[in-house]
């Protein structure tokens, strides 16, 4: 069975500080990994996926198969980054996602 | 383009009743997926419909069912409601022509169901 763990329910940082939201997964095959974000009073939306290897809004995430992790990082947090972040996994070849419980990121001025 | 719309936005039902939720996808999107979000279980995949056929299904009891119409609009039905069915139900649509290829999903605002 596939599982996604986000160990931190809440992450609080100051503006300009580095941010790392942790995501660990359990899956026997080759998964696709995603990060979703939900800003206050907005809809859930895709932030990035590991295959695209893009930097979105300054965020990057690297898939580490050895550690089965897909941590989301940003070198300098901004107040507008405050949101709920969800890590998700989908088996390669189909899109049936399993989501983590989410991490609430608060960036203080 | 208009985004994904869900109706109603809020709903209160009592145990044992049934409920139908509706989702209108983005124009041109042919796949509609449903999710349940609760504080206890988080966000869980219910099922996906494409071209009026259920293409994928999560691990939920048979009381949860859905359908999709020829215009891609989808409905989700929950029969014999239980207290634990209280949740935010999210709908998401995507182009999803190839089920093996990634197609970004666009989420609706959700329907908040409360079961008393």
Interface residues (C-beta under 8 A of the other chain):
Chain A: X32 X43 X44 X45 X46 X49 X51 X86 X93 X94 X95 X96 X97 X98 X99 X100 X101 X102
Chain B: X3 X4 X42 X43 X44 X45 X48 X56 X58 X90 X92 X96 X99 X100 X102 X103 X104 X105 X106 X107 X108 X109
